[in-house]
Amino acid sequence: MVSYSAVQNFTRNVHTAHGLIGLGEEESFLDSYNDVIDQYNMIAEADEDEDEGVCAVVRIRIEQEIALTRDSFLARLEIENMEATELRRIQMAFLITDVGSGAVSTQLFVIGNETLTGTLRDGDGGWILASSESGAAEWLIVPLSEAAPTENRNYDIGGSFSYVSSGENITIPLLPTRITVAPDPHSSSTTFGRSL
């Protein structure tokens, strides 16, 4: 497991690499990606050998499945609190983008209310997770017909994860997971209005 401070440094390096690509200072995205992954692996190996300075460990995983329009898939966020204090005001904000155009496309998906499992529970302004406990939140997500009206489209599902620990507000951008949305073969081309 990797400490939060290591993840935070890794995230900053990702943003730096992304900026260098835009300035033309890196040969390609793959070069930047490999450089950052090498740095992350070095951090992870160091953390395995030394636990000092590790104040928070958060393990996040989001799982998606390929889906037809109007057919739901499951998104899952898993959290483990290794801090001495509880995490408060835990929140997840989804951001869905069209891979082909890069356009924000969150409005083409219906995101259901979360279902909490484990020791994650509702609290004031978000969720609460006690020290040394773990929990998960799950959402059913349904692509609207407009998400893939005539052919398969790829979308990146990501967003940001935030919480308060010991009075400090912490936000972690989530690396997106790609899904393919396929048209529903049973949908009628004569359907009027916005449909699921």
C-alpha positions in Angstrom: 0.0 0.0 0.0 1.1 3.5 -0.8 0.9 6.5 1.6 -1.3 9.4 0.8 1.6 11.8 0.6 3.2 9.5 -2.0 0.0 9.4 -4.0 -0.3 13.2 -3.7 3.2 13.6 -5.1 2.5 11.2 -7.9 -0.7 13.1 -8.8 1.3 16.4 -9.0 3.8 14.6 -11.3 1.0 13.5 -13.6 -0.3 17.1 -13.9 3.3 18.3 -14.5 3.8 15.7 -17.2 0.5 16.6 -18.8 1.6 20.3 -18.9 4.9 19.4 -20.5 3.1 17.6 -23.3 1.0 20.7 -24.0 4.2 22.8 -24.2 5.9 20.3 -26.5 8.6 19.5 -24.1 8.0 15.8 -24.1 8.1 13.6 -27.2 4.8 11.9 -26.6 2.2 11.2 -23.9 3.6 7.6 -23.7 7.1 9.0 -22.7 5.6 11.2 -20.0 3.4 8.4 -18.8 6.3 6.0 -18.5 8.4 8.6 -16.6 5.6 9.2 -14.1 4.9 5.5 -13.6 8.7 4.9 -13.0 8.5 7.6 -10.3 5.4 6.0 -8.8 7.0 2.6 -8.6 10.0 4.0 -6.8 7.7 5.6 -4.3 5.8 2.4 -3.8 8.9 0.4 -3.3 10.2 2.9 -0.7 6.9 2.8 1.2 7.0 -1.0 1.4 10.4 -0.8 3.1 9.6 2.0 5.4 6.3 2.8 7.2 7.5 6.0 9.0 5.7 9.1 7.8 2.7 7.2 6.6 -0.3 9.0 8.1 -3.0 8.0 5.7 -3.6 5.2 3.3 -6.6 5.4 0.9 -7.2 2.6 -1.5 -9.5 3.5 -4.4 -10.9 1.3 -7.1 -13.7 2.0 -9.6 -15.0 -0.9 -11.7 -17.0 -0.5 -14.9 -18.4 -2.9 -17.4 -19.2 -2.5 -21.1 -22.9 -1.6 -21.4 -25.6 -1.1 -24.0 -27.5 2.2 -23.9 -30.4 2.1 -21.4 -28.6 -0.8 -19.6 -26.9 -0.2 -16.3 -23.3 -0.9 -15.2 -21.8 -0.8 -11.7 -19.2 1.8 -10.5 -17.5 0.9 -7.2 -15.4 3.1 -4.9 -13.5 1.3 -2.2 -11.9 3.2 0.7 -9.6 2.1 3.5 -8.8 4.5 6.4 -5.5 3.8 8.0 -5.3 7.2 9.8 -5.7 7.5 13.6 -8.7 9.8 13.1 -11.9 9.3 11.1 -12.4 10.6 7.6 -15.3 13.0 7.3 -17.2 14.7 4.5 -16.2 12.0 2.1 -17.5 12.8 -1.4 -17.2 11.5 -4.9 -17.8 13.7 -8.0 -18.1 11.9 -11.3 -16.7 13.3 -14.6 -17.4 11.5 -17.8 -15.8 12.5 -21.1 -16.1 11.4 -24.7 -12.8 9.8 -25.7 -13.2 10.8 -29.3 -14.0 14.4 -28.9 -12.8 15.1 -25.3 -16.2 16.7 -24.5 -17.6 16.5 -21.0 -20.5 14.0 -21.4 -21.7 13.4 -17.8 -25.1 14.6 -18.9 -25.5 11.6 -21.2 -25.5 9.2 -18.2 -27.9 8.8 -15.3 -26.0 8.2 -12.1 -28.1 6.6 -9.4 -27.9 7.2 -5.7 -25.0 5.5 -3.9 -25.3 2.4 -1.9 -22.9 2.3 1.1 -21.4 -1.0 2.3 -18.9 -1.9 5.1 -18.4 0.8 7.8 -18.8 3.7 5.5 -21.9 5.7 6.6 -23.8 8.9 5.9 -22.7 12.0 7.8 -22.9 15.8 7.7 -22.1 16.9 4.2 -20.8 13.6 3.0 -19.8 10.1 4.3 -17.8 9.2 7.4 -15.3 6.4 7.8 -13.9 5.5 11.2 -10.2 5.0 11.8 -8.8 1.6 10.7 -12.1 0.7 8.9 -13.0 0.2 5.3 -16.1 0.6 3.2 -17.4 1.1 -0.3 -19.9 3.1 -2.3 -21.6 1.7 -5.4 -23.6 3.4 -8.1 -25.7 2.1 -11.0 -24.9 4.2 -14.0 -27.2 4.1 -17.1 -26.0 5.5 -20.5 -28.8 7.4 -22.2 -29.6 6.6 -25.9 -27.7 9.8 -26.9 -24.5 8.2 -25.5 -24.3 5.9 -28.5 -27.1 6.7 -30.9 -25.8 4.7 -34.0 -22.4 3.2 -33.2 -20.2 2.3 -30.3 -18.6 5.1 -28.4 -15.8 5.1 -25.8 -16.1 7.1 -22.6 -13.7 7.8 -19.8 -15.3 7.7 -16.3 -13.3 9.5 -13.6 -13.8 12.4 -11.3 -12.5 13.4 -7.9 -12.6 12.0 -4.4 -12.5 14.3 -1.4 -12.6 14.1 2.3 -11.6 16.0 5.5 -8.9 14.5 7.8 -7.7 16.2 11.0 -9.3 19.4 9.8 -7.5 19.3 6.4 -9.4 19.2 3.1 -8.0 16.7 0.7 -9.0 16.2 -2.9 -7.7 13.4 -5.1 -8.3 13.3 -8.8 -9.2 9.8 -10.0 -7.6 8.3 -13.1 -10.4 7.5 -15.5 -11.5 4.1 -16.5 -12.6 3.6 -20.1 -15.9 1.9 -21.1 -17.5 1.2 -24.4 -21.2 2.1 -24.8 -23.0 0.3 -27.6 -26.4 1.2 -29.1 -29.4 -0.7 -27.9 -30.5 -2.9 -30.8 -34.1 -2.8 -29.5 -34.4 1.0 -29.4 -36.7 2.5 -32.0 -35.6 5.2 -34.3 -39.0 6.7 -34.1 -38.9 7.3 -30.3 -39.7 10.9 -29.6 -38.1 13.0 -26.9 -35.2 12.2 -24.6 -35.2 8.5 -23.6 -33.2 6.2 -21.5 
